Amino acid sequence: HELTQGQWRRATGTNPSTYVAGAVWFGQPAVTELHPVEQVSWDESLTVLRHLALTLPTEMQWEYAARADTEWPWWTGDAAESLAGAANLADRSCQAWAGPRGWPSADWVDDGWVTHAPVGSYRANPFGLHDMLGNLFEWVLDPCGPGQHGWRPGDGLRDDGDPRLRLLKGGCFSEAAINCTADNVYGAPPEQRANHAGLRAARALLP
């Protein structure tokens, strides 16, 4: 799962989220601590995870997990409509609230949430991972760059790039399906916080 607000609060004593536990937004059920934490920067995400002997996945690790041995844009299939029941996207729930902030929305799906949903609300991919596509963009370890010189053996971390920009993967609740593919990525300053961006913990396994 994405790291929840409850997990972040227990680790740090704070909950920085915009859509914070206890709040009610757009007529949907109250947010709980099972919702993913957001408004966390790359810098603080990595600091907190390292304190817990965890880390962020690399982009290569993240995309492998998101694809789950499939080759389509979405692990569910090659059509956007296959995401119904598997991801939280901009949908009819958004349309019902006049498309908050002008979010583009699809009329072929209603996932029940305008903002992010509690983790595990939709079916898992073949690797047993929830919300790899949609819900929140997720920070990964890599700097933004072309990876022209190759990737680090073992975890695939790109060996070049601009550390002033870090990568976010996977799309979010306010994005259309085309922006919630396994290969979708954008760069942002590591100090940036946003209510559509969170994190997923990773841990190295001994061989």
HUWOMO-V95996 format. One record per residue. N is the residue number from 0. BURIAL is 1 if it has 24 or more other C-alpha atoms within 12 Angstrom, else 0. D_CENTER is the distance of its C-alpha to the mean C-alpha in Angstrom with 1 decimal. Layout:
BEGIN
n=N burial=BURIAL d_center=D_CENTER
n=N burial=BURIAL d_center=D_CENTER
END
This chain:
BEGIN
n=0 burial=1 d_center=9.4
n=1 burial=1 d_center=6.8
n=2 burial=1 d_center=9.5
n=3 burial=1 d_center=11.5
n=4 burial=1 d_center=13.7
n=5 burial=1 d_center=16.7
n=6 burial=1 d_center=15.7
n=7 burial=1 d_center=15.2
n=8 burial=1 d_center=18.4
n=9 burial=0 d_center=20.3
n=10 burial=0 d_center=19.4
n=11 burial=0 d_center=20.1
n=12 burial=0 d_center=22.2
n=13 burial=0 d_center=20.1
n=14 burial=1 d_center=17.4
n=15 burial=1 d_center=16.4
n=16 burial=1 d_center=14.2
n=17 burial=1 d_center=15.5
n=18 burial=1 d_center=15.0
n=19 burial=1 d_center=16.7
n=20 burial=1 d_center=18.2
n=21 burial=0 d_center=21.5
n=22 burial=0 d_center=20.9
n=23 burial=0 d_center=21.4
n=24 burial=0 d_center=20.0
n=25 burial=0 d_center=21.2
n=26 burial=0 d_center=23.2
n=27 burial=0 d_center=20.5
n=28 burial=0 d_center=20.9
n=29 burial=0 d_center=20.6
n=30 burial=1 d_center=17.3
n=31 burial=1 d_center=17.7
n=32 burial=1 d_center=16.5
n=33 burial=1 d_center=14.6
n=34 burial=1 d_center=12.0
n=35 burial=1 d_center=9.0
n=36 burial=1 d_center=10.2
n=37 burial=1 d_center=9.5
n=38 burial=1 d_center=12.1
n=39 burial=1 d_center=11.9
n=40 burial=1 d_center=12.9
n=41 burial=1 d_center=12.6
n=42 burial=1 d_center=16.1
n=43 burial=1 d_center=16.0
n=44 burial=1 d_center=12.9
n=45 burial=1 d_center=15.0
n=46 burial=0 d_center=18.1
n=47 burial=1 d_center=17.1
n=48 burial=1 d_center=15.8
n=49 burial=0 d_center=19.0
n=50 burial=0 d_center=21.0
n=51 burial=0 d_center=19.8
n=52 burial=0 d_center=20.6
n=53 burial=0 d_center=17.0
n=54 burial=1 d_center=15.0
n=55 burial=1 d_center=11.8
n=56 burial=1 d_center=11.8
n=57 burial=1 d_center=13.4
n=58 burial=1 d_center=12.1
n=59 burial=1 d_center=14.7
n=60 burial=1 d_center=13.8
n=61 burial=1 d_center=10.1
n=62 burial=1 d_center=11.6
n=63 burial=1 d_center=14.3
n=64 burial=1 d_center=12.3
n=65 burial=1 d_center=10.4
n=66 burial=1 d_center=13.9
n=67 burial=1 d_center=15.7
n=68 burial=0 d_center=19.1
n=69 burial=0 d_center=18.9
n=70 burial=0 d_center=19.7
n=71 burial=0 d_center=18.5
n=72 burial=1 d_center=15.9
n=73 burial=1 d_center=14.1
n=74 burial=1 d_center=15.0
n=75 burial=1 d_center=16.7
n=76 burial=0 d_center=19.2
n=77 burial=0 d_center=20.3
n=78 burial=0 d_center=20.4
n=79 burial=1 d_center=17.8
n=80 burial=1 d_center=19.6
n=81 burial=0 d_center=18.7
n=82 burial=1 d_center=15.3
n=83 burial=1 d_center=17.2
n=84 burial=1 d_center=16.6
n=85 burial=1 d_center=13.6
n=86 burial=1 d_center=10.8
n=87 burial=1 d_center=10.5
n=88 burial=1 d_center=11.6
n=89 burial=1 d_center=14.2
n=90 burial=1 d_center=17.2
n=91 burial=1 d_center=20.6
n=92 burial=1 d_center=19.5
n=93 burial=1 d_center=18.7
n=94 burial=1 d_center=22.1
n=95 burial=0 d_center=23.8
n=96 burial=0 d_center=23.0
n=97 burial=0 d_center=24.1
n=98 burial=1 d_center=20.7
n=99 burial=0 d_center=19.7
n=100 burial=0 d_center=19.8
n=101 burial=0 d_center=20.6
n=102 burial=1 d_center=17.3
n=103 burial=1 d_center=18.2
n=104 burial=1 d_center=18.2
n=105 burial=1 d_center=19.3
n=106 burial=0 d_center=22.3
n=107 burial=0 d_center=22.0
n=108 burial=1 d_center=19.4
n=109 burial=1 d_center=19.1
n=110 burial=1 d_center=16.3
n=111 burial=1 d_center=17.9
n=112 burial=1 d_center=15.5
n=113 burial=1 d_center=15.5
n=114 burial=1 d_center=12.8
n=115 burial=1 d_center=10.0
n=116 burial=1 d_center=11.6
n=117 burial=1 d_center=12.5
n=118 burial=1 d_center=10.7
n=119 burial=1 d_center=12.6
n=120 burial=1 d_center=14.0
n=121 burial=1 d_center=13.7
n=122 burial=1 d_center=15.2
n=123 burial=1 d_center=14.0
n=124 burial=1 d_center=14.2
n=125 burial=0 d_center=17.5
n=126 burial=0 d_center=16.2
n=127 burial=0 d_center=15.5
n=128 burial=1 d_center=11.7
n=129 burial=1 d_center=10.0
n=130 burial=1 d_center=7.0
n=131 burial=1 d_center=6.1
n=132 burial=1 d_center=6.8
n=133 burial=1 d_center=6.4
n=134 burial=1 d_center=6.1
n=135 burial=1 d_center=3.6
n=136 burial=1 d_center=3.3
n=137 burial=1 d_center=3.4
n=138 burial=1 d_center=7.2
n=139 burial=1 d_center=9.6
n=140 burial=1 d_center=13.3
n=141 burial=1 d_center=14.9
n=142 burial=1 d_center=16.9
n=143 burial=1 d_center=17.0
n=144 burial=1 d_center=19.9
n=145 burial=0 d_center=21.6
n=146 burial=0 d_center=22.0
n=147 burial=0 d_center=25.7
n=148 burial=0 d_center=27.2
n=149 burial=0 d_center=25.2
n=150 burial=0 d_center=22.6
n=151 burial=0 d_center=23.4
n=152 burial=0 d_center=24.8
n=153 burial=0 d_center=23.0
n=154 burial=1 d_center=19.4
n=155 burial=0 d_center=19.4
n=156 burial=1 d_center=18.6
n=157 burial=1 d_center=19.9
n=158 burial=0 d_center=23.3
n=159 burial=0 d_center=23.5
n=160 burial=0 d_center=21.6
n=161 burial=0 d_center=21.5
n=162 burial=0 d_center=20.3
n=163 burial=0 d_center=20.3
n=164 burial=1 d_center=17.1
n=165 burial=1 d_center=13.9
n=166 burial=1 d_center=11.2
n=167 burial=1 d_center=7.6
n=168 burial=1 d_center=6.2
n=169 burial=1 d_center=5.4
n=170 burial=1 d_center=6.4
n=171 burial=1 d_center=6.4
n=172 burial=1 d_center=9.4
n=173 burial=1 d_center=11.7
n=174 burial=1 d_center=11.6
n=175 burial=1 d_center=14.0
n=176 burial=1 d_center=13.5
n=177 burial=1 d_center=14.8
n=178 burial=1 d_center=11.8
n=179 burial=1 d_center=9.4
n=180 burial=1 d_center=11.1
n=181 burial=1 d_center=10.7
n=182 burial=1 d_center=12.5
n=183 burial=1 d_center=11.0
n=184 burial=1 d_center=10.6
n=185 burial=1 d_center=12.0
n=186 burial=1 d_center=13.6
n=187 burial=1 d_center=14.0
n=188 burial=0 d_center=16.5
n=189 burial=1 d_center=15.5
n=190 burial=0 d_center=16.9
n=191 burial=1 d_center=14.9
n=192 burial=1 d_center=13.3
n=193 burial=1 d_center=11.7
n=194 burial=1 d_center=11.1
n=195 burial=1 d_center=8.0
n=196 burial=1 d_center=6.3
n=197 burial=1 d_center=5.8
n=198 burial=1 d_center=6.2
n=199 burial=1 d_center=7.3
n=200 burial=1 d_center=11.1
n=201 burial=1 d_center=13.3
n=202 burial=0 d_center=17.1
n=203 burial=0 d_center=19.8
n=204 burial=0 d_center=22.3
n=205 burial=0 d_center=25.9
n=206 burial=0 d_center=27.7
END
